[in-house]
Amino acid sequence: MADSATFRPKAVHAPHGAAVLSVTWADGHKSSYPHRILRGFCPCAGCQGHGGEIRFIEGGSLELRELEQIGNYALGLTWGDSHTGGIYSFRYLRRLGDLLDEHGAGGVEQLGALPRT
């Protein structure tokens, strides 16, 4: 089992006007998330339904307007088109970051679907 620091962010940066959100994890690892990947793999029920894989879905605003911590387990993102349904658990974000490190943004997008974590 992974150390709890693996899934605990130490710092989150989402500069206004940027196209990438970055997370520094408590274990020192840094992950960068292109907005296209975050929005395309939005885990909300409105985008994905209630089960199965998380599919890449084209469309929607890529402007990240707001970012909020949800309890001690997730980030809530609000996009430029007011889409707010996605709650990105820290576990999901870390797994997505690891896939981005391994495959790059284009490779992750080509996967088409991610398992729910």
Residue, then its C-alpha position, 0 to 999 in steps of 0.5 A: m500500500a502506498d504511503s499516505a504522503t503519496f496522496r496528500p498535496k503539499a502545494v497546488h498552483a493554478p495561475h490565472g490564464a495558465a493552461v496547466l495546474s501543478v501539484t507538489w505532493a507531500d512525498g516531493h513528487k511534482s505533477s503537471y496537469p494540462h487543463r485539456i486532460l483535467r476537463g476531458f477526464c472530468p470524473c463527475a457523474g454528469c460527464q461519466g455516469h455512475g460506474g465503469e471507466i472514466r472516458f475522455i470527453e471532448g469539449g467544454s471550457l478549458e479556462l479554470r476559474e476556481l479551485e477549492q479543496i474538498g475536505n481532506y481528500a479532493l479538489g473541486l474545479t470550476w471551469g469557464d463555462s460554470h461546469t463544477g461537478g467534478i470532484y478530483s480525489f487526491r488519489y485520482l489526481r496522483r494516478l492521473g499525474d503518474l500516467l501523464d509522467e509515463h505517457g505524456a498528455g497526448g498518450v493519456e488522451q489516446l488511452g481514451a479511458l481510465p479505471r476509476t480509483 
